[in-house]
């Protein structure tokens, strides 16, 4: 796993403690909270990506326009800026 670079167990523990302080590892007590936080962050990232697609993908833009017209009626005017 790459621990060969450490000369002693003490160096490994120091590295591990630094990584925990930096938030790169979580303690077992906080594992469920960390999983929940990661899931929420993934959901937010997915929503941002989906929103970006709406404004960059011609197919997604057309789909969004169809949905808006279904919701608000065919006479809805779409103004592109």
C-alpha positions as a printed NumPy array, in Angstrom:
array([[  0.   ,   0.   ,   0.   ],
       [  2.997,   2.273,  -0.143],
       [  3.978,   2.24 ,   3.522],
       [  7.505,   1.177,   2.494],
       [  8.5  ,   4.855,   2.362],
       [  8.115,   5.143,   6.134],
       [ 11.04 ,   4.169,   8.336],
       [  8.98 ,   3.291,  11.399],
       [  5.478,   2.65 ,  12.667],
       [  5.706,   6.02 ,  14.406],
       [  6.117,   7.781,  11.047],
       [  3.098,   5.911,   9.714],
       [  1.014,   7.016,  12.714],
       [  2.171,  10.647,  12.32 ],
       [  1.217,  10.567,   8.641],
       [ -2.13 ,   8.975,   9.475],
       [ -2.86 ,  11.645,  12.135],
       [ -1.996,  14.449,   9.678],
       [ -4.302,  12.914,   7.091],
       [ -7.127,  12.599,   9.639],
       [ -6.677,  16.253,  10.66 ],
       [ -6.842,  17.219,   6.986],
       [-10.14 ,  15.331,   6.707],
       [ -8.828,  12.658,   4.357],
       [ -9.841,   9.868,   6.743],
       [-12.762,   9.632,   9.115],
       [-12.987,   7.747,  12.367],
       [-15.306,   4.76 ,  12.572],
       [-17.639,   6.729,  14.88 ],
       [-18.172,   9.284,  12.099],
       [-18.387,   6.818,   9.221],
       [-22.176,   6.997,   8.79 ],
       [-22.085,  10.799,   8.94 ],
       [-19.271,  10.822,   6.369],
       [-21.234,   8.494,   4.061],
       [-24.27 ,  10.764,   4.333],
       [-22.143,  13.836,   3.598],
       [-20.558,  12.178,   0.577],
       [-23.965,  11.125,  -0.757],
       [-25.292,  14.678,  -0.357],
       [-22.215,  16.132,  -2.075],
       [-22.617,  13.653,  -4.941],
       [-26.291,  14.62 ,  -5.316],
       [-25.388,  18.324,  -5.446],
       [-22.654,  17.674,  -8.02 ],
       [-25.054,  15.635, -10.155],
       [-27.685,  18.383, -10.044],
       [-25.077,  21.012, -11.049],
       [-23.989,  18.781, -13.92 ],
       [-27.582,  18.273, -15.034],
       [-28.192,  22.031, -14.948],
       [-25.049,  22.658, -17.007],
       [-26.251,  20.102, -19.555],
       [-29.541,  21.973, -19.873],
       [-27.671,  25.044, -21.019],
       [-24.985,  23.386, -23.139],
       [-26.551,  20.357, -24.795],
       [-28.886,  21.195, -27.719],
       [-30.842,  17.985, -27.121],
       [-31.333,  18.75 , -23.438],
       [-32.276,  22.351, -24.258],
       [-34.99 ,  21.177, -26.659],
       [-36.236,  18.685, -24.092],
       [-36.415,  21.44 , -21.45 ],
       [-38.328,  23.704, -23.854],
       [-40.836,  20.901, -24.571],
       [-41.371,  20.349, -20.846],
       [-41.858,  24.083, -20.228],
       [-44.367,  24.305, -23.071],
       [-46.245,  21.29 , -21.69 ],
       [-46.408,  22.977, -18.296],
       [-47.188,  26.523, -19.415],
       [-48.828,  26.009, -22.79 ],
       [-47.696,  25.992, -26.389],
       [-47.932,  29.779, -26.651],
       [-45.03 ,  30.155, -24.23 ],
       [-42.316,  32.242, -25.856],
       [-38.753,  31.216, -25.239],
       [-36.227,  34.017, -25.542],
       [-32.614,  32.944, -25.9  ],
       [-29.922,  35.26 , -24.629]])
